[in-house]
Amino acid sequence: MPSPLDSTLLSRSRSWANVVPASYKNIARVVRPHGTKGEVLVAPLRGLPFLLSEGMRVHLTPPALKRERISTVEAVSETADGGRVLFSCAHDLDAAEGIAGCYVLASCSDFELGPLDAAFEDLVGRLVVDERHGSLGHIAEVMETPANDVWVVEGPDHGEVLIPVIDDVVSTIPVEGPISVRVMDGLLDL
């Protein structure tokens, strides 16, 4: 028979299971230092808009031994190539050089993505299924065009299919699982 102490330890050890950690996502990459006061140029990951805002708490990965694990975005100004950002962990040129090349990992609860926003790295390899024709294959590449992105989908039945990422074809991109599309007539060689 377990003692009262054992049951207390058991209930405490299971209490962590009820806490669901927040989901995190890489949203940008530190490109290089900008100036001597710790500012850096940050580019959003391909396929995502610029999502950083003042006050946002982020992780710079990979972590460094002599740098804070969590950093706060202190200042942001958007540029044509992304943004100029000041993180709380970098207030001089040396610190800014130390975070160059790092990815910016943020809690999904701190930003909102549109229905067609997804990092290209998260899309490659995903299964694409058409409402009428079934499985089209997997996304092999994402091409950027001035009008919209285009998925290069390769599959055994239809070969290579170019799918424009527009509202009429792709209504939403789920976080996981197959992506449902409505291919326009003429895109498939049947």
N, C-alpha and C positions, 0 to 999 in steps of 0.2 A: 504494500500500500504506500503510495507516495506521501511524503510529508507535506505539511502546508507550505514549507519553504520551497519545495520542488514545484508545486503548482504556481507559486508566485513567480519563480524564475521562468517557468514555461510561458505564462501569460505575458511577461515582459519581453521574452525573446520573440514572440509572435506579433507584438505590437508594431514592429517596423514593417511588417507585411501589408498593413493597412495604409501606409503612406506611399502614394504613388509619386515618384520623382517627376519633375517637369520634363517635357521633351525638349531637346536642344537640337539646333540645326546650324550648320555652317552657312553664314549668309554673305560673307565678304572675305577679302584677303588684303592684308597690308602690303602695299606695293613697294614704297620707299619713303624715306624721311622727306619732309618738306620744310626747309628752313632750319633754324638752330634752336627753336624753343620747344621741340618735342612733337610738333605736328607731323602727321604722316598722310600720304595719299593712300586711300582705301578704295578698292574696286569691288563692286558687287560680283558675286559668282555669276558666271554666264547663265542667263535665263531668269535671273532675279532682278527686281528693281533695287535701288539703294534704300536700305531699311534701317540704317543707324539713325538714332536720334539722341539728343542731349538727355543725360540722366540714365540711359540704358546701361545695365550691368551685363558685361560680356566676359567670356574667357578667351584668351589669346592662346591658340594651340599651334605647335606643341608647347607645353608649359616649360618654363625655364626655372632653374633652381633659385636664382637670385632675382626673381621678379614676382610681383603679386600674382596670385592665381586668378583672382577676379579683378577686373578693371571697370571703371565707370567712364562712359563717354562724356567728356567735359565740354567739348565744343565741336560743332559740325558746320561745315559750309560746303554745299554741293558744287561740283565742277562738272565739266563736260565728260570727264573720264571716271567719275565716281564721286569722291568727296575728300575734303581735307578735314582730318579728325585729330582731336587731342584726347588721348586716353590718360586716365589718372596715374598709370604706371610709367608714363614717359613725359618728362618735363625738360629734357635736354636732348641734344643731338645724339649722344652716345646711347641713351635709352631708346630713342626712336630707331636707331640703326639696329638695336637688339631685337626689335619686334618686326622688322622688315621680313616679309615672307610668311608671317604667321597668318593663320586663318582666324576669323572672328566667329566665335560660337556663341549663339544667343538663345535664350529661352523662347520657345514658340509662343508663349503667352505675351511676350513683349513686342511682337510685330504681327502684322496681318498680311497674308498673301492673297492676291487675286485668284480667281478660279483657274487661270491658265499660267500662273507663276510657278515654276519649278526649276531648280538648278539642273543644268544639262547633265551633270554627273549622276543625278538621281533618276534621270530618264533613260539613259543608255542601258539596254538589256531588258527593259520593261515590255511585257506582252501587250499588243494592241489588238482589240477585238472590234470588228464592225458589227453594227446592229443587224444588217441583212446578210452579210457574207461570212460571218464567223471570224475565226482567228486569221489575222493578216501576217503575223510574225512578231519579231522583236525589234525595238528601236536600235539601230546600229550607229546612228549619227544624228546630230541635230545641226541643221544649217541655219545660219542667220541671214536673213534677207532684209532689205529696207522696209518691206511691207509687213512681214511677219516671219516667225520661225517656221521651218519645214523639217518634219521628222523623216528620216530615211529608214523605212521599215523593211526588213528582209525576212522572208518566210518561204517555206517549201511550196505552198500552193500558188502564190501570186508573184513570186520573185521579189524584186525591189519595187516598193510602192512609196511615192513621195506624198506625204500627208501635210497639208498646210494647217498650222495651228491657229485656227480662227474659230470664232464662236459657232459658226454654222456646221463645223466638222467636229470640234472637240468642245464639249460643254463644260467639263471640269476634269481636273487631274487628281485622282485620289492619291493619298499618301502611299498606299501599298496596293498590290494586286494589279490585275489587268486594267488597261485604260480603254474605255468604251468610246468609239467614234461613230460618226455617220458619214461614210465616204460618199463624195459627190459622184454622180454618174459620169463615167468616162475615165475615172482615175485608175480603175482596175482593168487589166486585159483579161477578160473572161472567155 
